[in-house]
Amino acid sequence: MIYFSSRIHIIIIKWNLHFFLSIFCSINLSFSQLILEEINLPKTINETSGIEYHDNHLITFNDSGNDPVLFYLNLKGEIIKTRIIVDINNNDWEDIAMDDKYLYVADIGNNYDTRDNLSIIKIPKNQNLDSFELINFNYPEQKSFKYRKLSMFDAEGLISIDDYLLIFTKNRAKKITDIYRLPKTPGNYNAKKIGSLNTESIITGADFDKSSNLLALTSTISFNEYYLLIIDNFSIENKDDYKIKMYEIPVGKTQVEGIKIINSSTFWLTSEQEKKGDPKLFKIKI
């Protein structure tokens, strides 16, 4: 069991205005967390980069440059089925979200702010349907696509909330996350920026549970340690403030890029293969 203390600044977002207010409050937090299960995943999914749960299976995939394949796993981490998405490229798949009828795969990795073909792939949950639609988008604030080491428009977090998809950017320059909104209807869009969170870290994954309005994010500061950020009562509608609870994920040096909420205190996480190790599936409790 690990105990973690950190100073966290909280940003207050006014969702119903055309601007957002930043009010910084310093607090000290100390929490404990426990790994309930640690499962080695097949090396076939050595770059697992997102996770969802449907029909008693976990769904994941590899990220940039790999085949456009969804892997369906049982809770032992074994591959039960592979689902090839025909006629689409895996430019840089980074996260996955879900609603009643569809899976949404986020082809939004943009490591150096050079991509101009960002999209969300809308895929029927019904595995017998071999089809997909595209929600193409750009960030209106991005004026240049020249190489930028400290990228501002990279992203690895996606959630489904009501009739919208929300993207959580991976802003290396400021260590914040900007939140962008997209409709679920296929087409070409300017993503709408609706707020920011001062996470003081770089967001690598996201999930949202509608029944509890719980938002869970994974993040890193130096790519040597990873964190779980929890926001209660998250809403796309009017909010006055969000308090961020931050937990260290006790998994050592790896890359945690997938998160799925089980309940308010328990989560599935996936991490990529590191050197000679294995990709992992973790079940953790806070």
C-alpha positions in Angstrom: 0.0 0.0 0.0 1.4 3.4 -1.0 0.6 6.8 0.6 1.0 9.8 -1.5 1.1 13.5 -0.7 0.9 16.3 -3.2 0.0 19.9 -3.6 -2.8 20.3 -6.1 -4.2 23.5 -7.7 -7.8 23.4 -8.6 -9.3 25.2 -11.5 -12.9 26.5 -11.5 -14.8 26.2 -14.8 -17.8 28.2 -15.7 -19.4 26.0 -18.4 -22.3 28.3 -19.2 -20.2 31.3 -20.0 -17.9 32.1 -23.0 -14.9 32.1 -20.7 -13.7 30.2 -17.8 -12.3 31.4 -14.5 -9.1 30.1 -13.0 -9.2 30.1 -9.2 -6.1 28.4 -7.7 -6.5 26.8 -4.2 -3.6 25.0 -2.7 -4.4 21.8 -0.7 -2.5 18.9 0.7 -3.8 15.4 -0.1 -2.8 12.0 1.3 -4.4 8.9 0.0 -3.8 5.1 -0.1 -4.4 2.7 -3.0 -4.0 -1.0 -3.5 -3.4 -3.3 -6.5 -6.1 -6.0 -6.3 -5.0 -7.8 -9.5 -2.0 -7.7 -11.8 -2.4 -9.7 -15.0 0.1 -10.1 -17.8 -1.5 -9.4 -21.2 -0.4 -11.1 -24.4 2.5 -9.4 -26.2 0.2 -9.0 -29.2 -1.2 -6.0 -27.4 2.1 -4.6 -26.2 1.0 -1.0 -26.9 -2.4 -1.2 -25.3 -3.7 2.4 -25.2 -7.3 2.4 -24.1 -9.9 0.2 -22.5 -13.7 -0.3 -22.4 -16.0 -2.9 -21.0 -18.9 -4.4 -22.9 -20.8 -7.7 -22.8 -18.5 -9.2 -20.2 -15.4 -8.3 -22.2 -12.7 -5.7 -21.9 -11.9 -4.0 -25.2 -8.5 -2.6 -26.1 -6.2 -1.9 -29.0 -2.6 -0.9 -29.9 -1.7 2.7 -30.6 0.1 4.5 -33.4 1.2 2.6 -36.5 -0.4 -0.8 -35.5 -3.2 -2.6 -37.3 -6.8 -1.3 -36.9 -7.9 -4.1 -34.6 -10.0 -4.2 -31.5 -9.1 -7.0 -29.0 -11.8 -8.5 -26.8 -10.5 -9.9 -23.6 -11.9 -11.9 -20.7 -11.2 -10.8 -17.2 -8.2 -13.0 -17.1 -6.6 -10.9 -19.8 -6.9 -13.6 -22.5 -7.8 -12.6 -26.0 -11.3 -14.0 -26.9 -11.7 -12.3 -30.2 -10.0 -9.9 -32.6 -12.2 -7.5 -34.6 -10.5 -5.9 -37.6 -11.9 -2.6 -38.7 -11.6 -2.7 -42.5 -10.6 0.2 -44.6 -9.4 2.4 -41.8 -5.9 3.3 -40.6 -4.6 3.3 -37.1 -2.8 6.6 -37.3 -2.6 7.0 -33.5 -5.5 5.4 -31.7 -5.3 6.6 -28.1 -8.6 6.0 -26.2 -12.1 4.5 -26.5 -15.5 5.5 -25.2 -19.0 3.9 -25.5 -22.7 4.7 -25.4 -25.7 2.5 -25.9 -25.1 1.6 -29.5 -21.6 2.6 -30.5 -17.9 2.4 -29.6 -15.9 5.6 -30.3 -12.2 5.1 -31.0 -10.1 8.2 -30.7 -7.6 8.6 -33.5 -6.3 11.7 -31.8 -2.6 11.1 -31.0 -0.7 14.2 -32.1 2.7 14.0 -30.4 4.3 17.0 -32.1 1.2 19.0 -33.2 1.7 18.1 -36.8 -1.4 16.1 -37.6 -4.3 17.6 -39.7 -6.3 14.4 -39.9 -7.7 13.9 -36.4 -10.9 11.8 -36.1 -13.1 9.8 -33.9 -14.1 6.4 -35.4 -17.7 5.5 -34.7 -18.1 1.7 -34.7 -21.3 -0.3 -33.9 -21.1 -2.3 -30.7 -22.8 -5.1 -32.6 -19.8 -7.2 -33.7 -21.6 -8.6 -36.7 -21.7 -5.1 -38.3 -18.6 -4.5 -40.4 -18.9 -0.7 -40.7 -17.8 2.6 -39.3 -18.3 6.3 -39.6 -15.9 9.2 -39.0 -16.2 12.3 -36.9 -13.4 14.4 -38.3 -12.3 17.5 -36.4 -9.6 20.1 -35.8 -8.8 22.5 -33.0 -9.7 26.0 -34.0 -7.0 27.4 -31.8 -4.2 25.5 -33.6 -2.9 27.9 -36.2 0.4 26.0 -37.1 1.2 22.4 -37.8 4.9 22.8 -37.6 6.8 20.4 -35.3 6.5 21.4 -31.7 8.3 19.4 -29.0 6.1 20.6 -26.2 2.9 19.9 -27.9 -0.4 21.6 -27.0 -2.8 19.7 -29.2 -1.9 16.1 -28.5 -4.6 14.1 -26.7 -5.1 10.7 -25.2 -8.4 11.1 -23.3 -12.0 10.6 -24.6 -15.3 10.2 -22.8 -18.9 9.9 -23.9 -21.3 12.1 -22.0 -25.0 12.6 -23.0 -25.1 13.6 -26.7 -21.4 14.6 -26.9 -17.9 13.4 -26.9 -15.3 15.2 -24.7 -11.6 15.2 -25.6 -9.0 15.8 -22.8 -5.8 17.2 -24.3 -2.3 16.3 -23.3 -0.8 19.7 -23.0 2.9 19.1 -22.4 3.7 22.9 -22.5 1.5 23.9 -19.6 0.7 20.5 -17.9 -3.0 21.2 -18.1 -5.8 19.6 -20.0 -8.1 21.5 -22.3 -11.5 20.0 -22.7 -13.0 20.0 -26.2 -16.6 19.0 -27.2 -17.7 17.2 -30.3 -21.1 15.9 -31.5 -21.6 12.2 -32.1 -22.9 12.8 -35.6 -20.4 11.9 -38.4 -19.0 14.9 -40.3 -16.3 17.6 -40.2 -16.1 19.9 -37.2 -14.2 22.5 -35.3 -14.0 21.1 -31.8 -15.4 23.5 -29.3 -13.2 24.3 -26.3 -15.4 24.4 -23.2 -12.9 24.6 -20.3 -9.6 23.5 -18.8 -8.4 21.7 -15.8 -5.1 22.5 -14.1 -4.0 18.9 -13.5 -0.3 19.8 -13.1 0.4 16.6 -15.1 -0.1 15.2 -18.6 -3.4 13.3 -19.2 -3.0 9.9 -20.7 -6.5 8.4 -20.5 -10.1 9.1 -19.4 -13.3 7.5 -18.4 -16.7 8.7 -17.2 -19.4 6.9 -15.3 -22.9 8.4 -15.9 -24.6 6.7 -13.0 -22.3 8.4 -10.5 -21.1 11.4 -12.6 -17.6 10.3 -11.8 -14.7 11.4 -14.1 -11.5 9.4 -13.9 -8.2 10.5 -15.6 -4.8 8.9 -15.7 -1.8 11.2 -16.0 2.0 11.5 -15.7 4.5 14.1 -14.8 7.8 12.7 -15.9 6.8 9.5 -17.6 8.4 7.6 -14.7 5.3 7.6 -12.4 1.6 7.7 -13.1 -1.4 9.1 -11.3 -5.2 8.6 -11.1 -7.2 11.8 -10.9 -10.8 11.6 -9.6 -13.4 14.3 -10.1 -16.8 13.8 -8.4 -20.1 15.2 -9.8 -18.7 16.0 -13.2 -21.2 17.5 -15.7 -21.2 19.1 -19.1 -23.7 21.6 -17.7 -23.3 24.4 -15.2 -20.7 23.7 -12.6 -19.1 26.0 -10.0 -16.0 24.1 -9.2 -14.2 20.8 -9.3 -12.0 19.3 -6.7 -9.3 17.0 -8.0 -8.3 14.0 -5.9 -4.9 12.7 -7.0 -3.5 9.2 -6.3 -0.2 7.7 -7.3 -0.6 4.4 -9.3 1.8 2.0 -7.7 2.9 0.2 -10.8 6.5 1.3 -11.3 8.0 2.6 -14.5 5.5 1.9 -17.3 3.0 3.7 -19.5 -0.5 3.7 -18.1 -2.8 4.8 -21.0 -6.2 3.0 -20.4 -8.7 3.3 -17.6 -12.2 1.9 -17.0 -14.3 2.7 -14.0 -15.7 -0.4 -12.2 -17.2 1.6 -9.3 -16.4 4.8 -7.4 -13.4 3.2 -5.8 -12.3 0.4 -8.2 -10.8 0.7 -11.6 -9.3 -1.3 -14.5 -6.0 0.1 -15.9 -3.8 -1.1 -18.8 -0.1 -0.4 -19.3 2.1 -0.8 -22.3 5.0 -3.3 -22.4 8.3 -1.8 -21.0 11.6 -3.2 -22.3 11.5 -7.0 -21.7 8.4 -6.9 -19.6 4.7 -7.6 -20.5 1.8 -5.3 -21.1 -0.4 -5.4 -18.0 -4.0 -5.3 -16.8 -4.4 -3.9 -13.3 -7.4 -3.8 -11.0 -6.8 -1.1 -8.4 -8.7 0.1 -5.4 -8.5 3.6 -3.8 
